[in-house]
Amino acid sequence: MALFIEQNTEQARLAFSLQRRADIESIRMVEATANCRLKREDVTFPLLFHLKHQAEDVVLLGSKLTIPIRFGLKAVTADHRVPVIVVACRVEVDYNLYEGYTPTPEEIDAFKQGNAIFNCWTYFREYVQSTVARMNFPPLTLPFLRMVPKASAQAPAAPRAIEASIAKTEQEPERKSKRRKLKGGEKSNRYCP
């Protein structure tokens, strides 16, 4: 199973324009929270988990571009009544831009909504896996995040990367499938140890 970030041709072109003129300097966690509200033996599986990500305002100082990104996971009981595990973090990724290159606002926006999130996803996956294991739950491996072309009006849409608020999913009815597309691109999956 995978999650997807969709970009149209122009967004992909703009993001690539920045990507080819930048190198990652560092990725660092600047904020993190984790809550486990029930013991494993008190939980009825499967749990549903909801994910989100949000690229925030960038900082461009000289040849350094800093992009903060928030990630979140919430695992709830199948009836959506009890949040069992909540993991959230904020990371900052720093890019060194090539000498003489100043990206346009459109390039920055396309890059932060795609490449920057993609670059940081593995760090969030590892943080969730190790944190959930420390809560005495089976380690949770989050799915791959893939970048794909935005579907045309005639083609079926690929599931979008997760962006919507977790709180909205608590109001939505449970669905039977393991993978589903939710409003705003939010993703929900079953967690069965």
N, C-alpha and C positions, 0 to 999 in steps of 0.2 A: 504494500500500500504506500502511496505517496501523497504529499500535499503539493499544490501548484500555485505559482505566481504567474499570472497571465499578463503579457505586455503585447501591445499592438506593434506593428512594424516600426512606426515612428518612435515609440518609447524605447524599443530595443536598440534602434540606431543611436538615439541620444545617450542611452546608458553605455553602449559600447564606445562611443566617442570619449566618454570620461574614463571608462575602464582601461582603455589602451594607453592612457596617459597618467596612470596612477599605480602605486604599489601600496599594499597594506603595511603600515608601520606597526600597529598593535591593535589588539582587541582586549578590552578589560571590563570586568564586571564592576559597576560603580554602586549598585544597590541590589539587595536580594531579600526576599522573605519566603518563608515556608511554614505551613501549618498542617498538622495532622490531627484531625478532630476525633477520630475513632481508632481503636486498636484493631489490628487485622482480624482477630478472632470475633470482633463485634460487627464485621462487615459482611454483607451478602453480596457475592459477586454474580454477574459482572458489574463493574463500575463503568460509567460513561465518562469520557474525558473530553473537555472542551479546551481549545487552544486559541490564543490570540497573539498578534504581534502588531506593533505600531512604530513606524519610523517617526522620529521627532525632528524638530528644527535643527538644521545643520549649522555648524560654525566653520567659516572659511577665513583663515588667518594666513596670509601670504601663500605659501605652497602647501599648507596643511589643511585638510578637510576632515572635520570630526562629525560623525553621524551617531547620535544616540538612538537606541532601539529598545523598546520594552517588549518583553515576552511574558506570557502567562499560561498556566495550566491549571485547570480545576477538574478534579475527579469527583463525581457525584454518584449517589445511589441511582439505580435504574428508574426510580420514580421521581428523580430530580429534587427530592426533598432535603436530603442531607449531603452537604459538601463534606467529603472525607479528606481529600488532600488538595491543598492550594499551594502552588509554587509560582513565584514571579521574580523576575529580575530585569534590570536595566543594564545594558552594555553600551560601551562607546567604542566605535571602531575609528581609528585614525588612518588616513591615507596621505601619503606624500605624493603631491602632484609634480609632474615633470616641469622642469624649469621653463618659464615663459608661457605656461598654459594656465588660463583662467577659465573654468567651466561656466557655461551659461546657467541661469536659474532652471531652465528646462532640462538641461543635462543632469544637474544635481537632483532634481525631483525624480526623474526617471531612474537614476542610479540608486537613490536612497530607497525607492519603493520596490526595487528588484535586487540588484547585486549586493547592496549592503546587508539587507535582511538575509539573503542567501549565504553571504560570507560568515554571518554570525550564528546561523541555525545550528551548526554542529556543536558550538559551545553551549547553547541552550539545551540541546539533546543530552549532552554529557551531564550538565548540571541537574536536569530532571532525573536522569537515571540514578546518579549517585545519591541524590537527596531522598528520593523515594525508597531506595534500598536502606538508607539510614533510618527511615521511619518503620522499618521491619515489614515492609511490603515487598513483593517481588519486584525486581528492578523493571522499570517501565522504559521500553525503547520507543521513542517517538519516530514517526515515519520520515522518509526522505522528503526534502523540499526540492521541487524541480521547477525550473523556469520553462514556460511553454508559450508558444504564440497564442495571442488572444483569438478565440474562436470567432468566425464570421457569423453573420446573422443566420446563414443557412446551416452551419455545422453545429452539432451539439457542443455546449460549453463544457470545458474541463472544470473540475472543482477548483475554486480559487483558494489562494493562500488565506490563512485565517486572519481576519481583521476585526470582526465584529466584537462587541462587548460580550463577555461571558454572561453577564446578568441577563441579557436578552434570551439566552438559550433556556434559562430556567422557566420561562413562560411558554416555551414551545413544547408540543407533545412529543413523546418518545416515538422514534421510528424503528422499524424492525431491521433495516439493513446495517451492515457493519460500517459502511461509508455513506455519507450523505452530504448534500450541498445545502447549506443553510443560508438564510438571508444575510447579506453583507459578507459572504464568503467564509463564515465561521465553519469550523469542522468539528464533528463529534465522532468519537470512536468508542468501541467497547474495550474494557480492560479486564481480561480474564487471566488470573494467575495460573 
